[in-house]
């Protein structure tokens, strides 16, 4: 992954960003939303229909990164004792 890329994946959604563009997509294969962070930092206006090439690039990159993530499987996290304590205080660990 390039230094200026952002990829987030969770149970229902994925997000990908590079440069001024950020896209979000439902993991069930729903349509992709595209935002121009330079002109719309609050991500209020979906401009996917106006930038079909960028939308296609983001969708392809999301597919590629998802495939890479799936190929490597889940990796166990190694936490420091202070990280474990913070997660415990937040209720994430018993």
MODELLER restraints for C-alpha pairs under 7 A, 6 or more apart:
rsr = mdl.restraints
at = mdl.atoms
rsr.add(forms.Gaussian(group=physical.xy_distance, feature=features.Distance(at['CA:4:A'], at['CA:18:A']), mean=5.79, stdev=0.5))
rsr.add(forms.Gaussian(group=physical.xy_distance, feature=features.Distance(at['CA:4:A'], at['CA:19:A']), mean=6.53, stdev=0.5))
rsr.add(forms.Gaussian(group=physical.xy_distance, feature=features.Distance(at['CA:5:A'], at['CA:17:A']), mean=5.62, stdev=0.5))
rsr.add(forms.Gaussian(group=physical.xy_distance, feature=features.Distance(at['CA:5:A'], at['CA:18:A']), mean=4.71, stdev=0.5))
rsr.add(forms.Gaussian(group=physical.xy_distance, feature=features.Distance(at['CA:6:A'], at['CA:16:A']), mean=5.41, stdev=0.5))
rsr.add(forms.Gaussian(group=physical.xy_distance, feature=features.Distance(at['CA:6:A'], at['CA:17:A']), mean=4.82, stdev=0.5))
rsr.add(forms.Gaussian(group=physical.xy_distance, feature=features.Distance(at['CA:6:A'], at['CA:18:A']), mean=6.42, stdev=0.5))
rsr.add(forms.Gaussian(group=physical.xy_distance, feature=features.Distance(at['CA:7:A'], at['CA:15:A']), mean=5.71, stdev=0.5))
rsr.add(forms.Gaussian(group=physical.xy_distance, feature=features.Distance(at['CA:7:A'], at['CA:16:A']), mean=4.60, stdev=0.5))
rsr.add(forms.Gaussian(group=physical.xy_distance, feature=features.Distance(at['CA:7:A'], at['CA:17:A']), mean=6.61, stdev=0.5))
rsr.add(forms.Gaussian(group=physical.xy_distance, feature=features.Distance(at['CA:8:A'], at['CA:14:A']), mean=5.49, stdev=0.5))
rsr.add(forms.Gaussian(group=physical.xy_distance, feature=features.Distance(at['CA:8:A'], at['CA:15:A']), mean=5.06, stdev=0.5))
rsr.add(forms.Gaussian(group=physical.xy_distance, feature=features.Distance(at['CA:8:A'], at['CA:16:A']), mean=6.51, stdev=0.5))
rsr.add(forms.Gaussian(group=physical.xy_distance, feature=features.Distance(at['CA:9:A'], at['CA:15:A']), mean=6.51, stdev=0.5))
rsr.add(forms.Gaussian(group=physical.xy_distance, feature=features.Distance(at['CA:12:A'], at['CA:26:A']), mean=5.74, stdev=0.5))
rsr.add(forms.Gaussian(group=physical.xy_distance, feature=features.Distance(at['CA:12:A'], at['CA:27:A']), mean=5.27, stdev=0.5))
rsr.add(forms.Gaussian(group=physical.xy_distance, feature=features.Distance(at['CA:13:A'], at['CA:24:A']), mean=6.95, stdev=0.5))
rsr.add(forms.Gaussian(group=physical.xy_distance, feature=features.Distance(at['CA:13:A'], at['CA:25:A']), mean=5.64, stdev=0.5))
rsr.add(forms.Gaussian(group=physical.xy_distance, feature=features.Distance(at['CA:13:A'], at['CA:26:A']), mean=4.38, stdev=0.5))
rsr.add(forms.Gaussian(group=physical.xy_distance, feature=features.Distance(at['CA:13:A'], at['CA:27:A']), mean=5.11, stdev=0.5))
rsr.add(forms.Gaussian(group=physical.xy_distance, feature=features.Distance(at['CA:14:A'], at['CA:24:A']), mean=5.65, stdev=0.5))
rsr.add(forms.Gaussian(group=physical.xy_distance, feature=features.Distance(at['CA:14:A'], at['CA:25:A']), mean=5.33, stdev=0.5))
rsr.add(forms.Gaussian(group=physical.xy_distance, feature=features.Distance(at['CA:14:A'], at['CA:26:A']), mean=6.30, stdev=0.5))
rsr.add(forms.Gaussian(group=physical.xy_distance, feature=features.Distance(at['CA:14:A'], at['CA:27:A']), mean=6.38, stdev=0.5))
rsr.add(forms.Gaussian(group=physical.xy_distance, feature=features.Distance(at['CA:15:A'], at['CA:23:A']), mean=5.57, stdev=0.5))
rsr.add(forms.Gaussian(group=physical.xy_distance, feature=features.Distance(at['CA:15:A'], at['CA:24:A']), mean=4.33, stdev=0.5))
rsr.add(forms.Gaussian(group=physical.xy_distance, feature=features.Distance(at['CA:15:A'], at['CA:25:A']), mean=6.42, stdev=0.5))
rsr.add(forms.Gaussian(group=physical.xy_distance, feature=features.Distance(at['CA:16:A'], at['CA:22:A']), mean=5.67, stdev=0.5))
rsr.add(forms.Gaussian(group=physical.xy_distance, feature=features.Distance(at['CA:16:A'], at['CA:23:A']), mean=5.29, stdev=0.5))
rsr.add(forms.Gaussian(group=physical.xy_distance, feature=features.Distance(at['CA:16:A'], at['CA:24:A']), mean=6.49, stdev=0.5))
rsr.add(forms.Gaussian(group=physical.xy_distance, feature=features.Distance(at['CA:16:A'], at['CA:58:A']), mean=6.89, stdev=0.5))
rsr.add(forms.Gaussian(group=physical.xy_distance, feature=features.Distance(at['CA:16:A'], at['CA:62:A']), mean=6.64, stdev=0.5))
rsr.add(forms.Gaussian(group=physical.xy_distance, feature=features.Distance(at['CA:17:A'], at['CA:23:A']), mean=6.22, stdev=0.5))
rsr.add(forms.Gaussian(group=physical.xy_distance, feature=features.Distance(at['CA:20:A'], at['CA:36:A']), mean=5.73, stdev=0.5))
rsr.add(forms.Gaussian(group=physical.xy_distance, feature=features.Distance(at['CA:20:A'], at['CA:37:A']), mean=5.17, stdev=0.5))
rsr.add(forms.Gaussian(group=physical.xy_distance, feature=features.Distance(at['CA:20:A'], at['CA:38:A']), mean=5.71, stdev=0.5))
rsr.add(forms.Gaussian(group=physical.xy_distance, feature=features.Distance(at['CA:21:A'], at['CA:34:A']), mean=6.96, stdev=0.5))
rsr.add(forms.Gaussian(group=physical.xy_distance, feature=features.Distance(at['CA:21:A'], at['CA:35:A']), mean=5.75, stdev=0.5))
rsr.add(forms.Gaussian(group=physical.xy_distance, feature=features.Distance(at['CA:21:A'], at['CA:36:A']), mean=4.94, stdev=0.5))
rsr.add(forms.Gaussian(group=physical.xy_distance, feature=features.Distance(at['CA:21:A'], at['CA:37:A']), mean=5.94, stdev=0.5))
rsr.add(forms.Gaussian(group=physical.xy_distance, feature=features.Distance(at['CA:22:A'], at['CA:34:A']), mean=5.79, stdev=0.5))
rsr.add(forms.Gaussian(group=physical.xy_distance, feature=features.Distance(at['CA:22:A'], at['CA:35:A']), mean=5.24, stdev=0.5))
rsr.add(forms.Gaussian(group=physical.xy_distance, feature=features.Distance(at['CA:22:A'], at['CA:36:A']), mean=6.69, stdev=0.5))
rsr.add(forms.Gaussian(group=physical.xy_distance, feature=features.Distance(at['CA:22:A'], at['CA:37:A']), mean=6.98, stdev=0.5))
rsr.add(forms.Gaussian(group=physical.xy_distance, feature=features.Distance(at['CA:23:A'], at['CA:32:A']), mean=6.55, stdev=0.5))
rsr.add(forms.Gaussian(group=physical.xy_distance, feature=features.Distance(at['CA:23:A'], at['CA:33:A']), mean=5.35, stdev=0.5))
rsr.add(forms.Gaussian(group=physical.xy_distance, feature=features.Distance(at['CA:23:A'], at['CA:34:A']), mean=4.33, stdev=0.5))
rsr.add(forms.Gaussian(group=physical.xy_distance, feature=features.Distance(at['CA:23:A'], at['CA:35:A']), mean=6.15, stdev=0.5))
rsr.add(forms.Gaussian(group=physical.xy_distance, feature=features.Distance(at['CA:23:A'], at['CA:58:A']), mean=6.80, stdev=0.5))
rsr.add(forms.Gaussian(group=physical.xy_distance, feature=features.Distance(at['CA:24:A'], at['CA:32:A']), mean=5.75, stdev=0.5))
rsr.add(forms.Gaussian(group=physical.xy_distance, feature=features.Distance(at['CA:24:A'], at['CA:33:A']), mean=5.28, stdev=0.5))
rsr.add(forms.Gaussian(group=physical.xy_distance, feature=features.Distance(at['CA:24:A'], at['CA:34:A']), mean=6.70, stdev=0.5))
rsr.add(forms.Gaussian(group=physical.xy_distance, feature=features.Distance(at['CA:25:A'], at['CA:31:A']), mean=6.24, stdev=0.5))
rsr.add(forms.Gaussian(group=physical.xy_distance, feature=features.Distance(at['CA:25:A'], at['CA:32:A']), mean=4.65, stdev=0.5))
rsr.add(forms.Gaussian(group=physical.xy_distance, feature=features.Distance(at['CA:25:A'], at['CA:33:A']), mean=6.42, stdev=0.5))
rsr.add(forms.Gaussian(group=physical.xy_distance, feature=features.Distance(at['CA:33:A'], at['CA:46:A']), mean=5.59, stdev=0.5))
rsr.add(forms.Gaussian(group=physical.xy_distance, feature=features.Distance(at['CA:33:A'], at['CA:48:A']), mean=5.72, stdev=0.5))
rsr.add(forms.Gaussian(group=physical.xy_distance, feature=features.Distance(at['CA:34:A'], at['CA:46:A']), mean=5.33, stdev=0.5))
rsr.add(forms.Gaussian(group=physical.xy_distance, feature=features.Distance(at['CA:34:A'], at['CA:47:A']), mean=5.45, stdev=0.5))
rsr.add(forms.Gaussian(group=physical.xy_distance, feature=features.Distance(at['CA:34:A'], at['CA:48:A']), mean=4.73, stdev=0.5))
rsr.add(forms.Gaussian(group=physical.xy_distance, feature=features.Distance(at['CA:34:A'], at['CA:55:A']), mean=6.52, stdev=0.5))
rsr.add(forms.Gaussian(group=physical.xy_distance, feature=features.Distance(at['CA:35:A'], at['CA:43:A']), mean=5.75, stdev=0.5))
rsr.add(forms.Gaussian(group=physical.xy_distance, feature=features.Distance(at['CA:35:A'], at['CA:45:A']), mean=6.57, stdev=0.5))
rsr.add(forms.Gaussian(group=physical.xy_distance, feature=features.Distance(at['CA:35:A'], at['CA:46:A']), mean=5.49, stdev=0.5))
rsr.add(forms.Gaussian(group=physical.xy_distance, feature=features.Distance(at['CA:35:A'], at['CA:47:A']), mean=5.87, stdev=0.5))
rsr.add(forms.Gaussian(group=physical.xy_distance, feature=features.Distance(at['CA:37:A'], at['CA:43:A']), mean=6.90, stdev=0.5))
rsr.add(forms.Gaussian(group=physical.xy_distance, feature=features.Distance(at['CA:48:A'], at['CA:55:A']), mean=5.84, stdev=0.5))
rsr.add(forms.Gaussian(group=physical.xy_distance, feature=features.Distance(at['CA:87:A'], at['CA:93:A']), mean=5.87, stdev=0.5))
rsr.add(forms.Gaussian(group=physical.xy_distance, feature=features.Distance(at['CA:88:A'], at['CA:94:A']), mean=6.06, stdev=0.5))
